[in-house]
Amino acid sequence: MKYLKALISLMFLLCLNTVAKAQQLKPVQETDYERWYSVKVLKTSADADWYEVFKDYENRQDSLMIRARHSQKTYEIPLSSKREFYKDCYVYVKDQTVNVLHLNTGTTQTYEGSTHFEYSDDLEKLLLKPKDPLKPLTYVDLDGRHTQALPALESYTLSPNGKLMVGIQHVNEIRRVLLFDLQKPQQKPQVLTEVDAKAEELIWSPDSEKLALRTATDSINHSKLYYYETKGRNLQVFDPDKIPAFPKDQELCNGPNSQLQFIFASTGSNLYFPSKPKVRRKVVWDKTVDLFRSRDTYKLLHTQYREDYLNYPLYHVWNPKTGLYRTLSDSIWSRTVLTHNQDYVIRVKQHLNEPTVKIEQDVALEVLNIQTGNVLKTVERLEYITSNLMVSPKGNYINYFKDLNWYALDLKTGKELNLSQLIAQPLYDVDYDWTGSPEAYEIAGYSPDETLIYLYDQYDLYQVDLKTQEVKRLTSGSSKKRSYRIVKQKITDPFERNYSYDTAPVLDLSEPQFLEVKGEAYESGYAWLVNGTLKEITYGNTHCYNPIIRNQQLLYLEEDQDLPPRLMFWEPKLEHPRVLFQSNPHYAEYTWGTAKLLKFENANEQPVAAALMYPFDYNPSKKYPMVVEVYEDKASEINRYCNPGVVKTTGFNSSHMRSKGYFVLYPNLKYEIDNVGVSANESLNAILDHSFQEQAIDTNRLGLIGYSFGGYETNFIVTHNNRFTAAVSGGGFNDLIRRYTSPSESGKPEFFQFENHQSRMSKPYYAMKQAYLRNSPILEVDNMDTPLLLFAGKEDYHVNWHESESFYLALSRAQKEVSLLLYPDEAHHFVKSRARKDITRRVTDWFEHYLKEKSKPVWMQTNAYAYKNKRE
């Protein structure tokens, strides 16, 4: 009996301690918001022993820390755009000084007057660029013991292996091209040649054995290419004036985008480069009028963008070893996609004469043999080339997605293999609910020898043998309703970065692989694939993101709605991940609400979900107002942490509202094609009915808010549904026909927003007038009884701000309660902190008045203005 009494006493004391701790928690006040920050982990050392933590504050100076993984050692570092880990050092630029922080000792070497640095990994040395271009470069060991001055250079670039450097020395109007052997920095550089104009681009081949430069066009000289082989010491010049096949109306130029770069082939000696018209073609009719014709090829309503099409650069290839030269593009086949096979490129023809009903025009592809000029393969009617075209890492295959099938084209044999037919499950987004074609699941990668390709379906990873066509499923996600995806790392190789479109990753399954895991109820985590066996690292009701892989070590951020982001670390010898850094540790001082994921089936037997976020001061015996934020699927917020704050583009911060005693509901809305507004309203009604099972929600005090497409949804719902006490609509639209026929900022028609995007109309408005009218809120303004606050930026042409203005005028004419806020100099996404803070304050005021009966602030009062003295 005495043991039982002792146990009861212990339990009583534990309960008292728990109650005492709960009583010590304090509510979050607006004055506390400045303590919170967002966190990013951008860089780590190669061995992951050191990592960056970037703290992004809403109302304070941001900060950057370097932290040790094995100890509590921490360094506060000034913010710098140029910074890197090298061995046991951290190098950064601040105030025109290169700083080398030795992480183990804490000592810092400074090199004043240096504004940029590069690093030779093989030689473990820094190359420092001075602010003054007339001063010499500095070549220095990381420890600073050996320093070598190199000549002042107008421009320079290191070879990929860091052992060589090419630079331009400009002295007495003479420009010499110098080659430096950085393994012997005391040795005089080799003079390769003299050039007659400034070198605008200096590049190296991936193997560091070839270099090239392009000189500028000036009043005296025209642009030329220079090519040099470091081993054979062979110098060649490409002078367009001396190449008969080079278009005479063109001149060499900078690459205007990532698809038209001055670049070497990843193997071999091919050199690719762009050109532009010597005289820019102008779209001119006369000075009094702009002329547009529906039969014109280029239909953009913005003169500059039409001129860009007319002056689109050409792309060329030159092989100095073989003498091959070919123009790869023309006015019809206007775009070129490089492969990693120097014998082939992909040419692209856009169907510009067709109506612009897709965000990217359909294209035709032809695979061109550079050597012979013959076409290996032509593919017609390819959609969304940016995401539906990939090249293999070694250039043996091209992959394209057409008619809901992934194909592999063998460049050696010219044979095409339908990969989708080999796998029973669809290789595209089966949950796609917009108009148009569903998006393809991306190619996961190729084996190092390119005999195997890896593909995804909705849940799993598959391996396909390209020779035998044998298929093997490597994960078992479908049975658990979990999706598995290989963790992709950022491309650091400049040659991969510069290649057109996506290069499929190399996926070597003889080495362990990390996979992202996601569940249908927004669970997430990571798994480890080793020798065909899948091991779970972490998985649960949290949001895991920002993975970084270093030598079979995994770092990632993890958060939940009541847990600020924390940096986690895992390696094979650990049973479970461990916490390296907890952001916002002060969160434990405050009360925080709970959250619940609502799941049910609607009348159409579709699964529906919504995240219900509880007030921070939740008491089940009380009644609370609720604000609903709409924008397609929002239930994933269930596991997302929201820093409390008042600086938001959308004007809505859920933690701010919850701290003020509101429920917040994030629904996943269900849609019908050709009935987007009606179905959104019906879907929300069903979700509201289900959410009201929570008795603490006051059904007579409901708020609604949405931004952009969510603004449209809000406009529709309040003109068809009087359940809401107040609403806010930002950057939205209301007239589907007007939206359909309005151009974007570039002058591009917005047809695609309806026929192949989220506005979900299967035909143009003239082919189904009633559907467009039925889903246009502006036609039902007389039915609205909900006080509505509208806002937009006056530079917003993504969703034209005049839509908000016209809706305000229509509601005013119908004598409805509506206010409009227009922010000068702000576009669709507000940039200025002052504007973001202002709209968040006013949105809060709006709900506080209508949902809590707080008195109206001055700005909401009729005929109240802040008058300004004209002399001020």
VENCOR-V21174 format. One line per field, one symbol per residue. ss: DSSP state (H for helix, E for strand, L for the rest). psi: psi as a letter, one per 40 degrees, with the letter a starting at -180 (. if undefined). burial: b if it has 24 or more other ideal C-beta (glycine too) atoms within 12 Angstrom, else e. A space follows every 50 residues. Layout:
# VENCOR-V21174
ss->???
psi->???
burial->???
This chain:
# VENCOR-V21174
ss->LHHHHHHHHHHHHHHHHHHHHHHHLELLLHHHHHHLEEEELLLELLLLLE EEEEEEELLLLLEEEEEELLLLLEEEELLLLLEEEELLEEEEELLLEEEE EELLLLLEEEEELEEEEEEELLLLEEEEEELLLLLLEEEEELLLLLEEEE LLLLEEEELLLLLEEEEEEEELLEEEEEEEEHHHLLLLLEEEEEELLLEE EEEELLLLLEEEEEELLLLLLLLEEEEEELLLLEEEEEEHHHLLLLLLLE EELLLLLLLLLLEELLLLLEEEEEEEELLLLLLLLELLELLLLLLLLLLL LLHHHHHHHHLLLEEEEEELLLLEEEELLLLLLLEEEELLLLLEEEEEEE LLLLLLLLLLLLEEEEEEELLLLLEEEEEEEELLHHHHEEELLLLLEEEE EELLEEEEEELLLLLEEELHHHLLLLLELLLLLLLLLLLELLEEEELLLL LEEEEELLLLEEEEELLLLLEEELLLLLLLLEEEEELLLLLLLHHHHHLL LEELLELLLLLLEEEEEEELLLLEEEEEEELLEEEEEEEELLEEEEEEEE LLEEEEEEEELLEEEEEEEEELLLLLLEEEEELLHHHHHELLLLEEEEEE ELLLLLEEEEEEELLLLLLLLLLEEEEEEELLELHHHHHLLLLLLLLLLL LLLHHHHHHLLEEEEEEELLLLLLLHHHHHHHHHHHHHHHHLLLLLEEEE EEEEEEELHHHHHHHHHHLLLLLLLEEEEELLLLLHHHHHLLELLLLLEL HHHHHLLLLLLLLLHHHLHHHHHHLLHHHHHHHLLLEEEEEEELLLLLLL LHHHHHHHHHHHHLLLLEEEEEELLLLLLLLLHHHHHHHHHHHHHHHHHH HHLLLLLHHHLLLLLLLLLLLL
psi->ddddddddddddddddddddddddiiihideedediiiiihdiiideedi iihhhhideihiihihiideaehihhhihhdhiihhbfihhihhffhhhh hhdddeihhigieheiiihhddefiihhhidheeiiihhiideedhhhhi ihidiiiiideeeihhihhhhfehhhhihhhedgdeiiihhdiiieihhd hhiiideeeiiiihiihaediihiihhhhddefhhihhhdeehdehheei iiiiheieegihiiidiaehhiiiiihdhhhighcieeihhhhdeidhei ehddddddddfhiiiiihhddeehhhhdiaedgeihhiifheeiihihhi geeiigeidhiiiiihhhhdddeihdihhifhigddeehiiideedihhi hhffhhihhhedeeihhhddeehdiifiheeheiiaiiiihihdaiidef eiihiiaddihihhhedefhhhheifdddefhhhhhhhihhehddddeih ahhhihhheeiiiiiihiieffiiaiihhhfehhhhdihafihhifihhh ffihiiihiidehihihihiidehdiiihdhhifeedeeiiiiaihhhhi hadefhhiiihhhiidfhheeihiihhhhigbheeeedfhhhhhifghde ehhddddddefiihhhihiiihhefddddddddddddddddedheehhee ghihiiibdddddddddeeehfehdiihhhfaiehdddddehiadeehif ddddefaeefheiideegddddddehddefdeehehhhhiiiheehedhh eddddddddddddefihiihhhhiehadhhdhdddddddddddddddddd eefiihiddeihfhigihhde.
burial->eeeeeeeeeeeeeeeeeeeeeeeeeeebebebbebbbbbbbbbbbeebbb bbbbbbbbeeeebbbbbbbeeeeebebeebebbbbbbbbbbbbbeebbbb bbbeeeeebebeebbbbbbbeebebbbbbbeeeeebbbbbbbebeebbeb bbbbbbbbbbebbbbbbbbbeeeebbbbbbbbeebeeebeebbebbbbbb bbbbbbebbbbbbbbbbeeeebbbbbbbbbeeeebbbbbbeeeeebbeeb bbbebeeebbbbbbbbebbbbbbbbbeeeeeebeeeeeeeeeeeeeebbb beeeebebbbbbbbbbbbbbeeebbbbbbeeebbbbbbbbbbbbbbbbbb ebeeebbbbbbbbbbbbbbbeeeeebbebeebbbbbbbbbbbbbbbbbbb bbebbbbbbbbeeeebbebbebbeebbbeeeebbbbbbbbbbbbbbbeeb ebbbbbbbbbbbbbebeeeebebbbebeeeebbbbbbeeeeeeebbebbb bbbbbbbebeebbbbbbbbebbbbbbbbbeeeebbbbbbbbbbbbbbbbb eebbbbbbbbbbbbbbbbbbbeeeeebbebbebbeebeebbbbebbbbee ebeeeeebbbbbbbbbbbeeeebbbbbbbbbbbbbbbbbbbbbbbbbbbb bbbbbbbbbbbbbbbbbbbbbbbbbbbbbbbbbbbbbbebbbebebbbee bbbbbbbbbbbbbbbbbbbbbebbbbbbbbbbbbbbbbbbebbbeebbbb bbbbbbbbbbbeebbeebeebbbbbbbbbbbeebbbbbbbbbbeebbbbb bbbbbbbbebbeeeebbbbbbbbeebbbebeeeebbbbbbbbbbbbbbbb bbeeeeeeebeeeeeeeeeeee
